[in-house]
Amino acid sequence: MKFIGSISFLLIILVGYTYEDESDPYEDREHSLTRPYPSVFSTSNSYWHLHGFSLATDRYIRLTSDTQSKYGGLWNMIPVTYADWEMHVHFHVHGEGKGFFGDGFAIWYARDPKLDGPVFGYTDYFYGLAVIMDTYANDHERQKHIYPYISAIVNNGTLHYNHDRDGTDISIAGCESSFRGRTTDTLVAIRYENNRLTVSTDVDGKNIWVVCFSIDNIHLPTNYYFGFTAATGQLSDNHDIISVRTFQLATSEQRRSEDRKNIIPAAPAAKPGSTENDTSKSSSWSVLKIFLLVVFVILICLGAIGSVWYMRSYSHRSKRFY
């Protein structure tokens, strides 16, 4: 029985390990954006600034309309002073195009806000994090995944975004996600906590986050800015931001005491030709295998105990019969 108790205790520990502890989040209103939008942009000291051809309506912020050769941006002008955060973005990408459309939009945590450039309307050789919501494959002959596609890039000002390769040579992780043209609400969550970046989606209207990718050893400084940009060329789409909710996560005392302003953005090296991140998948599978092994051992032990009990009971009845 002591053995069974030990196994049960181990099982409880493993079950607890398979679920990450949720930090108690605090929604930061300075970095959040919800309706009504006109009141947000009505004053000169607004936290949020529109850029390029973007416009605010009573229902959405449109980064670009379904028109060729447009660019637009939405930037929060308050730097993020805390180390760990999570952002939920409600968006809608749609348009008249059936077979050809593009190009998608980007979500930024960047050093320099409101810069124009060729990377979904923002500058190349940037500093910070980009989560690319790409809807068109420029390198369709070599791409192994289906579009729309979500990928992440961490740049320290030295990496060039190659549009002809859809940035796959510098992307650190990615996943397929059919977020364009949905009739349901489409949301993406970006969580940065303890140097781990996790991107999840909810594009089926089920109010359930599905992990797109999760990767460790992502180093980002504080005092960067959140932003959203999009650009159209020969292909076009409507790229709408409906709401942004940003949460400050609980941070360890050690991370709070660190001077994180001067950290140089860094991440594991990208794997050329592939942006799939298998690290989190293999880790989760390892935990699952341990869990199943423990369950199997418990079942064997219970079966053995049942067999011993049955044999003793049978022997006792036999003695009484004779």
N, C-alpha and C positions, 0 to 999 in steps of 0.2 A: 504493500500500500504506500510505503514511503516513496517507492520508485514512481508509482502513478502520480503521487502528489508533486514530485519533482517535474515530471513530464508536463503536468497540467500548468504548473507555474511557468515553465519555459514556453508553453503554448500561449499563455496570456501575454508574455513579454513580446513574442513574435507578432502576435496580432496587433499589439499596440505599435510595434515598429513599422508595420505596413501602412499606417496612417500618419502622415506628417502632422505635427502639432500646429494648430492654427494660431498664429499670433493675433492678439486682440487689436484690430485695426481701428484707426481714427481717421475719419474722412476729413481731408484738408480742403476747405471751401475755396481757398485761394487758387488751388490747382484743379478745381472742378468746374464744369460748365453744364448747365441745364437751362431749359426754357424758363422764362421768356428771354430770348436772345437780345431784343432791342435794348433792354435795360442794361445789359452787359456792356454793349458797345456805345452807349449814349454819352459817356463821359471820357474826357481825355486821359484820365488816370485809371482806365480800365485795366484789369489784370490780363485781359486777352486782346490781342491785336490781329486784325485781318491783314492779309498781304496778297499782292498780285491781283488776280481777277476773282478772288473769293468773295462771297457775299453771304449776308445773314438774312434769313427769312424767319417767319414765326414758327417754322417746323423743323428747320435744319440749317447747318452751316455748309454751304456748297463750296468746296475747294475748287472744283472745275465743273463746268457744265459739259454736256455732250456735244462739244464743239472742238474742232481741230485747233491746235497750236495755242492752247491756253495753259496757264499755270496759276496756282493759288496756294495760300498757306494760312494756317491758324496757329498762333504762337502765344504761349503763356509767358508773360514778361516778369514773373517772379521766380528767381532761382530756387531750386530745391535744396534745402539746407540739411535734410536728414538722409541717412545712409540707406535705409530700407523702405521700399514703397511698393504699392500695387496700383495699377491703373486699369479701369474698365472703360472700354470705348464702345459705344453703340454707334454703328455706322451703316451706310447703305450705298452699295455700288451697283449702278444699273444704267441702262441706256437702250437706244434703238438697235444697236448692233447685235446681230445674231451669230455670225461666224467669226467676225473680226471686231475687236473692241480693245480698249486699253487706256492707260497702261496699268492702272492701279494707283495706290497711294502709299505713303510712308509715315510711320510714327517715329518721332525723334526724341531722344534725350541727348541734347547736343550743347556744346559750349557756346556757339554763336547763333543766336536766333535771327530769323528774318533775312537770310542770305539767299539770293537766287542762284540757280545752277542746274546742271544736267541730270542730277539724281532725283527723279520724281519731283522736280521743282526746287531742290535744295542743292547746296554746293557740294562738289566733289572734294576728296581729301579732307573730310570733316573730322571733328573730334567728338567721340561719344558713341551712342548706340542708335542703330536704325533697325526697326522692325518693318520689313518690306511686305506689303500686301499686293503682290504682283498678279495681274490678270492675263498677261500675254507673254508667250514664250518667244523671245527673239532668236534664241539658239535652239529651235525646235528639233533640229536634226540630231543634236547630241544630248538633249534633255531626256532623262529617264523617268521623270515624274510628270504628272498631269497638272495643268493650270486651271484655276487659280492656285497660287502657291505662296506660302508664308515663309519668310526666311529672316535671319538676324545677322547683322554685321556690327562688329565693334572696331572702331577705327581710331588711331592715334595721330591722324593727319598725314600718314604716309601711304595709305592704300588707295588705289584707283578703282572706281566702280566701272567695270566694263559692261556696257549695255548689250553688246553683241553676245556676251556670255551670261547675261542676266545676273551678274554679280556672283555666280556660283564659285568662282575661284577665290573669293574672300568671305563667303558666307560661312558661318560657324555651325548652323543648324537650320532645319526647315521641315515643313510638312505640307502635304496637299490639303486644300480646304475649299470646298465649293461654296464660297460666300457671295459670289456675284449673282445678281438678279433674283434673290430670294424674296418670297412674299412674307416670310417670317422675319422677326427681329434677328439681326446679325450683330454679334458682339465678340470682342477679343479682349482677353485679360493678359496684362504683362506684369509679372511679379519679379522683383529684384530683392533678394533677401540673403544675407550672409554669403555674398559673392556667387549666388546661384540665380540664374535667369530661367524663368519658366513662362512659356507662352501657351495659353489655352483659348479655346474657342467655344462659342455657343451659336451655331448657325441653323439649328433645326427647330428653334422655338420651344425647346424642352426645359429650359432653365437649368441645364446641366453643363458644367464646364468639362470639356474634353481636352486633355493635355495634347498639345501640338508637339512641343519638345521641351526638355529641361536639361540644362547644362551647367556644370560647375566651373569654378576658377574664372569667373567674369569679374573684372575689376573696373569699377566706375567711380569717378569722383563725385563729390557733392557740388552744389552751386552751378549745375547745368540746367538747361531749360527744356520743357516739354513743347513739342510742336507737331503739326500735321501738315503735309504738303502733298500736292498731286500735280501732274502735268500731262497734257495731251499733245500728240504730234499728228501724224496722219490718221491714227486711230484715236477714238475718244470715248468718254463715258461720263456720267454724273458721279462724282465722288462726294458723298455727303457725310458729315459728322453730326450726329443727333445729340449725343451727350458724352460727357467725360466725367468720370468719378475717380478721384485719386485718394488713396489711403496711405497714411503714415503707419508703418508697421513697428511693432515693438523691437527695439534694438538693444543688444547687449551693452553693458557698461563699458566694455573694452572698445567696442566700435564707436560708441558715443565720445569716448575720450581721444580717439584718433583724429589727427588732422587730415581729413580726406579731401580737402580742396585741391591739393596738388598731385593727386594720384593720376598716373598716366593710364588712359583706357587700354585694357589688355584683355585678351581671351585666348583660349587654345587655338592653335593654328588650324586654318580651314583645310579640309581634305579636297584637293582639286577634283572637279567632276562630280562631287557628291556633297549634298548638304544634309544628308540624313544623320541624325544623332541617335546612335544606338546605345549610348552609355546608360541613360536612364532606363531604357527598355531592358537591357541585360541585368541591371541592378534590381529592377522590380521582379524580373523573372527569377533571379537567385533567391530573393526573399520568398517568393511563391513556392519554389522548390523545397526550401527548408520547411515552410509551413506544411506542405503536403507530406513531407517525410515524417514530421512530428505526428501528424494526424494518423499516418499509416502505422507508426510505432505504437501509438495509443490503441488503435484498433487491434493490433496483434496482442498487446498486453491484455486488453479486455477479453479477447477470445481465449487466451491462455487461462486467465482467471476463471472464465466461464467453464472451460473444459475441466479444470481441476475441481471446481465446485460440483459439476455434474458427476464426475467419477466418484467423488467422496459420497455424494448423495445416493448414487446407485449402489455403491458398496454397502452403505448403511442399510438401505432397504433390503438388499440381498441377505444380510446377516439376520435381520428380523424375520424374513420369510422362512429361513431354514431353522 
